[in-house]
């Protein structure tokens, strides 16, 4: 399952991003000081990202296109980590 379905990251200032790979905050989903986490989790912005992930279209989300997890996650979840290279 894609990280977009698993977690959010909340900065010390309350800014919410979709994952730890977005440390530069290319995609800010909201501000936890102003919006509930539940509302951010159910937001249209995150929903669109999830739809792209479901379709394997990671490259259409700037930070996701750079993510090593998404480059290797082709339906086998985290198994790629345990394969011999």
Legacy VTK file of the C-alpha trace (Angstrom):
# vtk DataFile Version 3.0
C-alpha trace
ASCII
DATASET POLYDATA
POINTS 85 float
0.000 0.000 0.000
1.223 3.460 -0.896
2.325 5.818 1.903
-0.484 8.160 0.805
-2.920 5.676 2.378
-0.893 5.156 5.540
0.366 8.370 7.083
0.657 12.110 7.269
3.580 14.164 8.541
2.934 17.155 10.774
5.725 19.695 11.141
6.439 21.527 14.390
4.645 24.542 12.904
1.513 22.480 12.143
2.002 22.232 8.379
0.884 18.829 7.095
2.514 16.944 4.225
1.697 13.538 2.809
4.923 11.789 3.816
8.444 12.162 5.193
9.799 12.326 1.639
8.355 15.812 1.255
10.719 17.564 3.663
10.814 20.612 1.387
7.014 20.825 1.579
6.419 20.758 -2.142
2.869 19.632 -1.385
1.314 21.025 1.792
-2.036 19.448 2.561
-3.083 21.821 5.307
-2.282 23.300 8.673
-3.127 21.291 11.795
-3.481 24.557 13.714
-6.401 25.545 11.509
-7.900 22.277 10.192
-8.579 18.948 11.877
-6.372 16.005 10.960
-9.521 14.115 9.961
-10.462 16.847 7.487
-6.949 16.923 6.040
-6.953 13.100 5.788
-10.248 13.230 3.862
-9.303 16.265 1.753
-9.806 16.466 -1.991
-6.104 17.212 -2.477
-5.025 13.989 -0.764
-7.812 12.068 -2.512
-6.400 13.103 -5.901
-2.912 11.966 -4.868
-4.316 8.614 -3.735
-6.117 8.115 -7.047
-2.862 8.697 -8.904
-1.103 6.211 -6.614
-3.820 3.613 -7.151
-3.280 3.945 -10.877
0.495 3.618 -10.509
0.870 7.184 -11.778
3.384 8.293 -9.111
5.335 10.351 -11.614
2.444 12.819 -11.801
3.012 13.868 -8.183
6.286 15.824 -7.926
7.599 14.346 -4.670
6.265 10.868 -5.419
8.112 10.709 -8.721
11.384 10.943 -6.781
10.457 8.402 -4.099
12.412 5.150 -3.950
9.419 3.345 -2.420
7.167 4.237 -5.345
9.784 3.353 -7.943
9.971 -0.163 -6.502
6.386 -0.589 -5.298
4.745 -2.341 -8.213
2.084 -4.210 -6.270
4.437 -6.215 -4.060
4.250 -3.788 -1.154
7.540 -3.714 0.762
8.851 -7.070 -0.481
11.394 -5.346 -2.720
13.331 -4.426 0.427
13.969 -8.065 1.188
14.933 -9.273 -2.263
18.551 -10.039 -2.914
20.138 -7.423 -5.123
LINES 1 86
85 0 1 2 3 4 5 6 7 8 9 10 11 12 13 14 15 16 17 18 19 20 21 22 23 24 25 26 27 28 29 30 31 32 33 34 35 36 37 38 39 40 41 42 43 44 45 46 47 48 49 50 51 52 53 54 55 56 57 58 59 60 61 62 63 64 65 66 67 68 69 70 71 72 73 74 75 76 77 78 79 80 81 82 83 84
